[in-house]
């Protein structure tokens, strides 16, 4: 009997570990709800709800193939080895199959599970699935992990031109096995269910994920480059939550883009090329987790930036978190996050740079807040994005590059449609004043919207002065695995 241990791979099609397990004989699936670990990782309640809803959908699909789904509980991942070992003994499992996960805690967990199972005579097979390229296979000429995306992308393109990863067929129906599926929990203690309105925005299941992919590829992909920066327009794929939960795979996304672009990576549709680049950004940040584990431990990728004199400003942090900064584009973006569990990518950069540069508040505060609210919260992408904006990370924006939120608002939400959707108290302002209602606020009757919490020119000058005092940029050594158990637990 084969066991497929499901994690962030909640789909039937193009699931490497599931296909491998089914090909070797009768199989059974297991899922381990881990609320203690999820809390430690700051996973959002809406994300956990989304995962459970997708698990229930997958359970139905597995049932049609006579593959039982079992639920076993391991509140923290250190309990997973014994929970799985016990299950393997009960069911006489000969091999366990998983799809690789990345990050320090995930790597250590799987290594310990493999050790315990091997001691018990159970094989442990780990499969490449959520990435196009295995970490460690895309390296610099000197054998290190890339620190610059453009160089990483160039090597990935050369690999893809040579061979595009294929799609894995879904398993076929197996003979019934005398094991009953367990009911999938609808919620987990400590994670309050989100509003029904949020659930409606994010339907569960592979059919929905593939519908979104097909619609995007057919109707929006060609315009992705020109439309993706405008938050009031439907210019993005809305697939990130499905990718993070593994309801759809990056291979499926790549194949859809290539099919729409006549097999081209670097020519043809500018929208398709740009979207493939975004898939590779996702890939890049996953490789960074493996090559530079310090980022899994809330450490800056650039060591010299650990010396930054971040401000302790709890009132300003709270205003940012609660959409009360007095900067409409910032507050509208934060309102979108709080109500939908998602934020437009352009605005993620804008609000992150505002927090880390204009307010000079530690990027880790923003990273943590995002993870606690994002339905698509992903350590690699979230950390990578925040450190880019804070100028502490890989391919980081030069420290002297500081977005002006008013300019960003006027450029990417020119008519104020996005702002007015999320801040209806500004609906009566014209398209010029809606970006900065503080200007002549009494004259235009703006009384129920706060004044800005910071002076933008002054705060920009303050950030520049703080960054100027940093020591010279240091190199970052790959594979820094020497960490304490305390650091691992906090990671």
N, C-alpha and C positions, 0 to 999 in steps of 0.2 A: 504494500500500500504506500502511495506517495502522498506527501502533505505539502500543500501550497500555503505558505504563511503570507497573507495579504497585509499590505501596509499602505503606502501611497501609490497604489496600482489597482484602483477599483474599477476594472473593466474586463470584459471578456475578450475583445478583439485586440490583436497586437500586444498581447501580454506574454512576455518571454518566459517567465517562470511558470505561469499557468500552462502554457503550451508544452513546456518541457516536462512538467509533472504528468500531464495527461498522456503524453507520448510514451511514458515509461510504464504505464499500467493504471489500474484504478486509483483515483485520487480523491482526497477530501481537502477542503479549505478551512483555514482558521483565521480568526481576527482577534486581536488582543486590545480591547479598550484600555487606555492607560491614562486616566485623568490626572494622576499625580505628575506624571511626566509632561503631559500637555500643559499643566499649570506652570511647571518649571520652565517650559519653553515659551510661555506667554501666548499660547494659541488662543485665538478668539472664539468665543461661544458660537458665533455664526459659522465659523469654519468647522468646528466640531459637529454642529448640526448638519452642515452640508455634507460632511464625510459620512455621517450615519445615514442620511437619506440616500446617498449614493451606494452605500453598502447594502441597504435594503433593496435597492433596484438591482444590484448585482446578484444578490441572493436569489431573486426571482429568476434571473437569467441562468444562474448555475443550477437551479432546481430543474429547469427544463433539460439540462444535460445529465441529470442524476448525480451531480456533484454536491454533496452536503456541505453546508457552511456551519462551522462550530464557532461559538463565542466563548473565549476563555479570558479571565481577567488578570491583568498584571499592572497594578496601579503605577508602578515605576518599572523602568526597563531592566533594572537589575534583577527583577523577579522573572523576567521572560525565560531565561535558560531552564529553570526548574519547572515552570509551567509547561513549556514545550516538551521537556524530557518526560514528564509525567504523561502527557497526551500521547507521545510516541510509544510509550510502553503499553498504554491502554489499547491502542489501535494497531499495535504491531507494525509501526511505520518503519520502512527501510530507508527512506530518504526525505529530506525536507528541502523545498525549493523556495528561494526568495529572490526578489529583484533588488539590486543594490540600492542602498541609500547612503547619503553623504553627510558630512558633519561629524564632529568628534564623538558625540554621544552615540550616534547611530553606528559608527564604525566599531566602537568599543563594544556595544551591545551585540552586534552580529559576530564579532570575534569570540566573545564569551559563549554565545549560543552554539557556535560551531564547535568549540572546545568541549563543552558538556555533552553535546550530541555524539561527537566522535568517540568520546570515552565510553559511550553507551552503545557504540556500534552502529550509529545512525549517520548516514552520509548527509552532508550539508552542501547544497549547491547554490551559489550566488550568481545571478545573471545580470548582464548589462541590459538596462531597459529604459530608464528615464533620461538617458543621454544618448546622443548620436555617437560619441567617442568615449572610450573608457579613460578616466583620469589616469594620467601617466603615459598616455599614448600620443598626446599632442604636446611636444616639448620643444624648447629652444635648441639651437645647435650645440649648446654646452650641456644639455640634458636637464635643464631646469624648467619649472613651470613658467608660463608666460605671465608677465605683469601688465602688459599693454594689449588691449583688445584688438587693435588693428593688426598686430603681428599674429595673434592667435587666430583671428579670422582668416588671414591669408593661408595659413597651414590647413585650416579646416576646409577651405575652398579647394585646395589642391587634393585633399583626401576625397572630398565629395565628387570631384570631377572624375576621380579614378574609380570610386565605388560608392553608390548611395545605399545606406542601410535599408534592407528589405523589411517588408511588413510580415509579421508572424500570424499565421492563420489561427482562428479561434478553435478551441478543442471541439471534437465531435462528441455526440452523446455516448456515454459509457453505460455499461450494464449496471443496473441498480445495485447499490451496496446497502448492507443492513445497518445504516447509521442515519439517524434523524437529524435534520438541521435544527439549530437553535434559533429562537426568535431574536431578531436584531433589535437592540435597544433603541428607543426613540429619543432618549436624552441621557446624559451622564451627569451624575451629581457634581455640583460646582460649576456647571456650564448652563446658564439660563437659556432657554430657547429664544431665538430671535423673533421679531415681529413676523406676522404672516405676510405683510407687504414685502419684507426682505426675501422671504422664501419664494414668493412669486417671481421676484427678479432673477432668482437662481434655481430653476427647476433641476431636479436630479436626473441622472441616468445617461448612459452612453448615447441613446437616441438624440437627446437634447444637445449633447456636446457635438455630435457629428452633424446635426442640423445647423448649429451655429458655425461650424467650420465650413460646411458646404455653402451656406448663405454668404459668409464673409468672402470666400474664394470666388464665388460667382458674381457678387454684387459690389463688393467694397475693396477687394485686394488691389485692383489697378489704381485706386485713388488713395491708397494707404499713405504713401509718402506725403501727399499734399494735404490730407485731411487729418492725420493722426494727432496733430498738435492742437486741434480746436475742440475744447471739451463740450461745446454745445452741439457738435455734429456726431453722427454715428460712424466715426472713422476708425475705430479699433475693433478687434475681433471679439472681445468679451469672452475670451477662452482661458484667461489666466487661472481662474479658480478650478477649472476642469483639468488643466495641466498639473496644478499643484496636487490635486487629489488623485491624479493618475486616471481620470475618467476618459481622457484622450491622451495619446502619446505624442512626443515631439516628432517621431517618425511619420505618424499620420499627418501632422501639420506640414512637415517638409514635403511629403508626397503631394499633398493638395496644392501647395504653392508651386511646385515644379510642374504639375499637370496644367495648372492655369497659365504657366509661363513657358510652355513648350520645352520644358526640361532645362531651362537656363537658370544659373545662379547669379551671374554678374551682368547680364544684359537682358534686353526685352523690357518687360514691365518694371518701371522704377518702383512701383508699390510692392510688387512681389519680391524684388531684391531687398528692399528695405525691411520687409517683414521677415525674410530669411535671416537678415542680420540680427533682428531682435531675437529670433530663436537661438542664434549663436551667442548673443549676450547672455541669455539664460544659461547656456552651456558653459560659457566662460566663468561665470560666478560659481557654478557648481565645482568646476575644476579648482578654483581658488580655495574652496573649502578644504579640498584634499591637500593641495600643495602648501597652503599656508594656514594651518589649523588655528592660529592665533585669532582669526576672525570669528571662529566658533565660540570663543571665550570672551566676547565683548571687548576685544583689544583692537586698537587701530592697526590697519594694515601697514601704514607708514609709522615706524616706531617713534620718530622724532616728534610726531604730532601728539604723542601722549603728554607732552609738556605744555600743551595749550592751556591757557588760563580761562577755562569755561566759567561763566557766571552762574551763581546760585540765585535764581530769580523765580521762586515758586509762583508768584502771582502772575508773572508774564507767561510762564509755562502753562498755568491753568487757563489763561485767556486763549492761548493758542489751541489747547486741547478742546476747549468749549466753544470755539468759533466766535471769540469776542475780541479779536485783535484790532478791529476798526479798519482793517484792510479788506475790502470786499472780496477780492479774488481768493485771498487766504481763507477767509471765513466760509465762503461758498464751498471751497474744496473740502474743508474740514467737515462741513455739514453733510456733504455728499458721503464722506467716509462714515460718519456716525450713523447715517440713516440707511445706507446701502451695503456697507461692508466693503466698499471698493472706492478707489479714487483714480481719476484719469492720470495717465503716466506723466504728462507734461506738468500737471499740477503737483504730483508727488515731488518733482524736482523743485518747483517754486516754493512750496510750503517747507520743504526740508532746508532749502538754502535760507529762507527767512528765519527759521528757528536757529540754525547753526551760525549764520553770519550776522543778521540784523539783531537778533536777540542774544547771540553768542552763548547759547545753551548747548550743552553736550549732546552730540548726535545720538548717543545711546538712549537718551530720554525719548527722542522722537522715534528711534527704531523700535523701542519697547512699546510705545503707544500704538504705533502702526500694527505691530504683530497682535496686539490685544483687540484690534478692531477689524483687521483685514480678513475677508473670506478667502483671499488668495495669498495669505501670509506665508512666505517662504524664506527661510533663514538666508539662503544664498543671495537671492535677488533683493530682498529687503535690506540686508546688511550692505550689499554692494552698492545699492542706490543711495543709501544714507551716507556711506563713506565717500562716495563720489561727490555728493552735494557739499559735504563738510570739508572736502579737500584733504581727507585723511586716508583715502583708499587707493585702489588700483585705478589707473587711467583717471585719477582724480582731477576734477576741474582745478586749474591753477588757483591758488588761494586768493589772488586778486580779482578773480571772476566772481562777481556777486550779482545775482539777478535782482533787478528792481521790480518788485511786484506790481507797481503801477504800470510800468512799461510792458510787462508780460501780460497784464490784464488787457491793456489797450490793443496789443498785437494779436492775442489769441482768442479774445472774447470781445471783439471790437464793438458789437452792438449790445453787450451786456446781457445776452440771453441766458448764459450759464449763471451769472451772478443773480439775475432776477428769479431764476427758477428756484434757487436755494435760499435766497434772501428776499422774500416777497415784500419786506418793508421798504425796499428800494425800487419797487416797481414804477413809481411815479417819476423817477429821475430820468433825464434824457441820456442818450448813449455816451455823452461826454462826461457828465457829472457822476454817473453811476460807478465809475471806477474810483473816484475820490470824493465821496460825499462830504468829507470834512471841509472841503473848500466852500466857504460861504454857507455853512450848514444851516445857520439860523435863517438866512435869506430864503433858502429853498425848502424850509420846513422839515429838515431831517432832525428829528428829535428822539427817535426810538432806535437809533443805531449808534454804537459807541464811537468815541473819537479814537484815533490810532494810539496804540500803546507805546509807540516808539517813533522817533524822528528818523526817517529813512536816511538822509544824507549823513547825519551825525552817527548813526549806528554803523553805517558803512565805513566811515572813517575809523571808528573804534575797532571794528573787525580787522581792517587793514593793519592797524598799529599792532594788534595782538599777534597776527600772523607774521608780521615782519620780525618779531622777536624770536621766532622759532629757530632752533639750531639747523644746520645744513641737513638736507635730506640724506637719510641713511639707506643702505641697501636692506632688503628683506630676504632672509635666508629661508629656503623652502623646507618643508617637512620638519617643522619645529614641534616634535611630539613629546618633548619632556615637560609634562604638566603634572600638577598635583591632583589628588583625588578631589580636593575641594574645588579646584578650578573645573574639573570635569563635571561635577555635580551642578555647578552654576551654569555651565555651558548650555 
